[in-house]
Amino acid sequence: MTYSYGASLMAGYTLAPASLVYGKIGAIFTEFEADALGQTDTDTASGITFGTGSEVAIGRGFSLRGEVENRFLELDDTDVDSLGIDFALIRRF
């Protein structure tokens, strides 16, 4: 994979003043590159992504986020499905 980008909409529910659960859905675009026997082939795929996650405030302007995201891409006549598990430390200004 050379690069991947996308955009998602998120909707969530506040469980407590410092915690949020949410769902998301969006579009994703990815470029794949393969090298074999000195030849390079590049192809681009697009598809949908959706997932769920949680965010918890841990201090002044900081929060932790964890999410599970499914990605479904169509590359030529092949479906590419992947599951991602992401964690992030977020700083709000």
N, C-alpha and C positions, 0 to 999 in steps of 0.2 A: 504494500500500500504506500503510495507516494504522499497523499494527503487526503483529508476528509473534513468536510464542514457541513453545517446544517443549522436549522433554526427550529425551536420547539416552543409550544405554548404550555404553560404550567398552570394548574389549578390545585389549590390546597385547602387544608382545613387546620386551623390552630387547635391543638389538643390542650395546650397550657400556654401561659404567656411566653414561654421560652422554647416551645417545640411546634413543629409543623410537619404534617404528612402531605404528600402531593402526588399527583399523576401528571404525566406529560405526554404529548404527541407532537410529531413534527416531520420535517423532510430532511433527508441526508443525501449528500453527494460525495462520492469517493473516486479517486483516481488510483488505478492499479498499474504497476509496472513489473514486467517479468524479463529476466535476462537468461538466455540460453544459447550456448555455442556462439557467443559474440554478437548475437542479435538481441535487440531490445524491442519489446512490444508494450504499448501503453493503451489502456482502455478506461473509460469512465462509466460509472454506474450511479444510478439514483434510486431512491426508495423511501421507505417510511421508518420512523423510529418511535417507540413508545416505551414507557417505563413508569416506575414508581420510586419514591424515595422519602427521606426524612431529613429534617434540618433541626439542629438543637443549638441554641445560643449558649456559649460557654464563658462569656465575659464581655467587657465593653467593646462592642463593635466586632466581636469574633463569633463565628459559629462553625460547627462541623456538619458536613452534609455527606450522606451516603445514598447511593441509588443503584437500582438495577435497571438496565436498559436493553431492549431487544431492537435489533436493526435488521431490516429486510431489504436487500438490494437485488436488482435484476441486472445481470451482466451478460449481455448478448442473450442467449437462450438458457442461461443458468441462473438459478436463484441462489443467492448468498445470504445465509442467515447467521447472525452472531449475537452473543449475549455478552454484555459488558457490565462489570461491577466497578463503580467509581466511588472514591472517597475524596473529599476536599476540605481544606481549611479556608474559610471565607473571612475576609476583612472588609467591613463596611466603613465608609468614610462619611 
